[in-house]
Amino acid sequence: MRTRLALLGALLLAAGAAQAQEGYAAPGFPMLPHRRPLPPAADAPVLRSPVLPRFWHEPNPDKQLAGRTRFFDFVMAQAHFPDAARPGPGQPAALLPTGRLFVSVQVRPDGSVRQPPRVTRRELTRPTADYPPAAIQALDAEALRVLGALRFARSPAAQDSLVVPMRFITQ
């Protein structure tokens, strides 16, 4: 009888947790912020990458350099400093986040990128806490937009991963 009650209690708790409202915290417990990627802009066209070689597997140094050059040419041509990361009219220009993001990308055997890529490290000119959260989210969203659209040549490998540095500077 006790095991049935314990099982029934566990099922009720699981069902209650599944139906809990998003953004609700029990009294006395702090609400933890949820990180969500920014939705793509409605007017932004879908980014399509050409099929790029898996240059990191290439034993020939010349072909490896050519593949790496093609890869970074595509990334540099597509990535732009997002307008949402620029400070507003009442904010000083020093709050413009510039620096590098390191993004982990996992490539499936069919050449597609496992969604979503993940920002693993930020090396900005100032500590991340000095910038508005919306500016940091805009940089992350731009990096994920560009690197999430990558396509690579097929490979018999189960899955590859690479870390891509992306530099954000203003001109």
VEXVO-347792 format. One line per 3 residues: number of its first residue (from 1); their letters; for each residue y, x, z of N, C-alpha, C. Coordinates in steps of 0.2 Angstrom, whole numbers, always signed. Each point is the difference from the previous one (the first is absolute). Layout:
// VEXVO-347792
NUM) A) Y/X/Z/Y/X/Z/Y/X/Z; ...
END
This chain:
// VEXVO-347792
1) MRT) -6/+4/+0/+6/-4/+0/+6/+4/+0; +0/+6/+4/+6/+4/+0/+1/+4/-6; -5/+2/-4/+1/+3/-6/+3/-5/-5
4) RLA) -2/-6/+0/+3/-5/-4/+7/-1/+1; +2/+0/+6/+7/-1/+2/+4/+6/-2; -3/+6/+1/+3/+6/-2/+1/+0/-7
7) LLG) -5/-2/-4/+1/+0/-7/+5/-5/-3; +0/-6/+3/+5/-5/-1/+7/+2/+1; +1/+4/+6/+6/+2/+2/+2/+6/-5
10) ALL) -4/+4/-2/+2/+5/-5/+2/-3/-7; -4/-5/-2/+2/-3/-6/+6/-4/+0; +2/-3/+6/+6/-3/+1/+6/+5/+0
13) LAA) -1/+5/+3/+5/+6/+0/+1/+2/-7; -5/+2/-4/+1/+2/-6/+3/-5/-5; -2/-6/+1/+4/-5/-4/+7/-1/+2
16) GAA) +1/+0/+6/+7/+0/+2/+5/+6/-2; -3/+6/+0/+3/+6/-3/+1/-1/-7; -4/-3/-4/+0/+0/-7/+6/-5/-2
19) QAQ) +1/-5/+4/+5/-6/-1/+6/+2/+3; +1/+5/+4/+6/+2/+3/+6/+1/-5; +6/-3/+2/+5/+1/-4/+3/+7/-1
22) EGY) +2/+2/-6/+2/+6/-1/+7/+1/+3; +1/+6/+3/+6/+1/+4/+0/-3/+7; -5/-3/+2/-1/-2/+7/-2/+5/+5
25) AAP) +3/+1/+5/-3/+5/+6/+0/-5/+6; -6/+2/+4/-1/-4/+6/+6/+2/+5; +2/-5/+4/+5/+2/+5/-1/+6/+4
28) GFP) +5/+4/+0/-1/+7/+4/-2/+5/-4; -2/-1/-7/-3/+5/-4/+6/+1/-6; +1/+7/-1/+5/+1/-6/-3/-2/-6
31) MLP) +5/-2/-5/-2/-1/-7/+0/+7/-3; -5/+2/-4/+0/+6/-3/+2/-1/-8; +5/+4/-2/+2/-1/-7/-6/+1/-5
34) HRR) +0/-4/-5/-5/+0/-6/+3/+4/-5; -3/+5/-3/+3/+3/-6/-3/-3/-6; +4/-3/-4/-2/-3/-6/+4/+3/-6
37) PLP) -3/+2/-6/+3/+2/-5/+5/-5/-3; +6/+3/-3/+4/-5/-2/-3/-3/-7; +2/-7/-1/-3/-3/-6/+4/+3/-6
40) PAA) -4/+0/-5/+3/+3/-6/+6/-5/-3; +5/+3/-2/+6/-4/-3/-2/-4/-5; +2/-6/-1/-2/-5/-5/+2/+2/-7
43) DAP) +6/+4/+0/+2/+2/-7/-3/+7/-2; -4/+3/+4/-2/+7/-1/-6/-1/-5; -1/+4/-5/-5/+0/-5/-6/+3/+3
46) VLR) -6/-2/-2/-6/+3/+3/-1/+7/-3; -1/+5/+4/+0/+7/-2/-7/+1/-2; -1/+3/-6/-7/+2/-3/+0/+8/-1
49) SPV) -5/+3/+2/+0/+7/-1/-5/+1/-6; +2/+6/-3/-5/+2/-5/-6/+3/+3; -6/+0/-3/-6/+3/+3/+1/+8/+1
52) LPR) +1/+2/+6/+1/+7/+1/-6/+4/+2; -1/+6/-2/-6/+4/+1/+0/+1/+8; -6/+1/+2/-2/+2/+7/+1/+8/+0
55) FWH) +6/+2/+1/+2/+7/-1/-3/+4/+6; -1/-3/+6/-2/+4/+5/-8/+2/+0; -3/-3/-5/-7/+2/-1/-1/+5/-6
58) EPN) +5/+2/-4/+0/+4/-6/-1/+7/+2; -5/+3/-3/-1/+7/+2/+4/+5/-5; +3/-3/-5/+4/+4/-5/+7/+0/+3
61) PDK) +3/+6/+2/+7/+0/+3/+5/-3/-5; -1/+1/-7/+5/-3/-4/+0/-7/-1; -6/-3/+0/-1/-7/+0/+2/-3/+7
64) QLA) -1/+3/+5/+2/-2/+7/+8/-1/+0; +3/+5/-2/+7/+0/+0/+3/-5/-5; -3/-1/-5/+2/-5/-5/-1/-7/+3
67) GRT) -5/-1/+3/-1/-7/+4/+4/-1/+5; +1/+5/+4/+5/+0/+6/+7/-2/-2; +2/+3/-6/+7/-1/-3/+0/-7/-2
70) RFF) -5/-2/-4/+1/-7/-2/+0/-5/+6; -4/+1/+5/+0/-4/+6/+7/+0/+3; +3/+6/+2/+7/+0/+3/+5/-3/-5
73) DFV) +0/+1/-6/+5/-2/-5/+0/-8/+1; -6/-3/+0/+0/-7/+0/+3/-3/+7; -2/+4/+6/+2/-2/+6/+8/+1/+0
76) MAQ) +3/+5/-2/+7/+1/+0/+4/-5/-4; -3/-1/-6/+3/-5/-5/+0/-7/+3; -5/-2/+4/+0/-7/+3/+3/-1/+7
79) AHF) +0/+5/+4/+3/-1/+7/+7/+1/+0; +3/-5/+3/+8/+1/+1/+2/-2/+7; +5/+3/+2/+3/-1/+6/+1/-8/+1
82) PDA) -3/-3/+5/+1/-8/+0/+7/-1/+3; +3/-6/-3/+7/-2/+2/-1/-3/+7; -5/-2/+2/-1/-3/+7/+0/+6/+5
85) ARP) -1/+6/-2/+1/+5/+5/+7/+3/+1; +4/-2/-4/+7/+2/+0/+4/-3/+6; +4/+3/+3/+4/-3/+6/+4/-5/-2
88) GPG) +1/-5/+4/+5/-6/-2/+7/+2/+0; +5/-4/-1/+7/+2/+0/+3/+2/+6; -3/-2/+6/+3/+2/+6/-4/+6/+4
91) QPA) -5/+3/-4/-4/+5/+3/+2/+7/-3; +0/+5/+4/+2/+7/-3/-6/+2/-5; +3/+4/-5/-5/+3/-5/-5/+5/+3
94) ALL) +1/+2/+6/-5/+4/+3/-7/-3/+1; +0/-7/+0/-6/-4/+2/-4/-1/-7; +2/+4/-5/-4/+0/-6/-7/+4/+1
97) PTG) -5/-3/+0/-7/+3/+1/-2/+5/-6; +0/+6/+1/-2/+4/-6/-5/+5/+3; -5/+2/-4/-5/+5/+2/-6/-2/-4
100) RLF) -6/+2/+3/-7/-1/-3/-4/-5/+4; -4/-3/-4/-5/-4/+3/-7/+2/-3; -5/+1/+4/-6/+2/-2/-5/-6/+0
103) VSV) -3/-2/-6/-3/-6/-1/-7/+1/-2; -5/-3/+4/-7/+1/-1/-2/-5/-5; -3/+2/-6/-3/-4/-5/-7/+1/-1
106) QVR) -4/-6/+0/-7/+1/-1/-2/-3/-7; -3/+4/-4/-2/-2/-6/-7/-2/-1; -1/-6/-3/-7/-2/-1/-4/+3/-6
109) PDG) -6/+0/+0/-3/+3/-6/+2/-3/-7; +2/-6/+0/+3/-3/-6/+7/+2/-2; +3/+4/+4/+7/+3/-1/+5/-4/+3
112) SVR) -1/-6/+3/+5/-4/+3/+1/+3/+7; +6/-2/+3/+2/+2/+7/-2/-5/+4; -3/+2/+6/-2/-5/+5/+7/-2/+3
115) QPP) +1/-7/+1/+6/-2/+2/+0/-1/+8; +5/+1/+3/+6/+3/-2/+0/+7/+2; +4/+5/-4/+0/+7/+3/+4/+0/+7
118) RVT) -1/+5/+3/+2/+0/+7/+5/+6/+1; +6/-1/+3/+4/+5/+2/-2/+4/+6; -2/+6/-1/-3/+4/+6/+5/+4/+4
121) RRE) +6/+2/-3/+5/+4/+3/+6/-1/-3; +5/+0/+4/+7/+0/-3/+4/+7/+3; +3/+3/-5/+4/+6/+2/+7/-2/-3
124) LTR) +4/-3/+4/+7/-2/-2/+5/+5/+4; +6/-1/-3/+5/+5/+2/+2/-1/+8; -1/-6/+2/+1/-2/+7/-6/-3/+3
127) PTA) -1/-1/+6/-6/-4/+3/+0/-7/-3; -6/-3/-1/+0/-6/-2/+3/-5/+4; +1/+0/+6/+3/-4/+5/+8/-1/-2
130) DYP) +3/+5/-3/+7/+0/-1/+2/-5/-6; -5/-2/-4/+1/-4/-6/-2/-7/+1; +4/-5/-3/-2/-7/+1/-8/-1/-3
133) PAA) -3/-4/+4/-7/-1/-2/-1/-3/-7; +5/-4/-3/+0/-2/-6/+0/+5/-6; +4/+6/+2/+0/+5/-5/-6/+4/+0
136) IQA) -4/+1/+5/-6/+4/+0/-5/-5/-3; +0/-6/+1/-5/-5/-3/+1/+0/-8; +7/+1/-2/+1/+0/-7/-3/+6/-3
139) LDA) +1/+6/+3/-3/+6/-3/-7/+0/+0; -4/-3/+5/-7/-1/+0/-2/-4/-6; +4/-6/+0/-2/-5/-6/+0/+3/-7
142) EAL) +5/+4/-1/+1/+4/-6/-5/+4/-2; -2/+4/+5/-6/+5/+0/-6/-4/-2; -1/-5/+4/-7/-4/-1/+0/-4/-7
145) RVL) +6/-2/-2/+1/-3/-7/-2/+5/-6; +2/+6/+1/-1/+5/-6/-7/+2/+1; -2/+2/+6/-7/+3/+0/-6/-5/+0
148) GAL) +2/-6/+2/-5/-6/-1/-2/-1/-7; +5/+1/-5/-1/-1/-7/-4/+5/-4; -2/+6/+4/-3/+5/-4/-7/-2/-2
151) RFA) -2/+3/-6/-6/-1/-3/-3/+7/-2; -6/+2/+2/-2/+6/-2/-7/-1/-4; -2/+6/-3/-6/+0/-4/-6/-2/+4
154) RSP) -5/-3/-3/-6/-1/+4/-4/+6/+2; -3/+0/+5/-4/+6/+3/-6/-3/+3; -5/+4/+0/-7/-2/+4/+1/+1/+7
157) AAQ) +5/+3/+3/+1/+1/+7/+1/-7/+3; -3/+0/+6/+1/-7/+4/+7/-2/+1; +4/+4/+3/+7/-1/+1/+4/+6/+1
160) DSL) +6/+1/-2/+4/+6/+1/+6/-2/+4; +2/+5/+3/+7/-2/+4/+4/+6/-1; +7/-1/-1/+5/+5/+0/+6/-2/+4
163) VVP) +4/+5/+2/+6/-1/+3/+6/+2/-5; +4/-5/-1/+5/+1/-5/+7/+1/+4; +4/+5/-1/+6/+1/+3/+5/-4/-5
166) MRF) +5/-4/+3/+5/-3/-4/+7/+2/+3; +4/+2/-3/+7/+2/+2/+5/-5/-2; +4/-2/+5/+5/-5/-1/+7/+3/+2
169) ITQ) +4/+1/-6/+6/+3/+1/+5/-5/-4; +6/+1/+2/+5/-4/-4/+4/+5/-4; +3/-3/-6/+4/+4/-4/+7/-1/+0
END
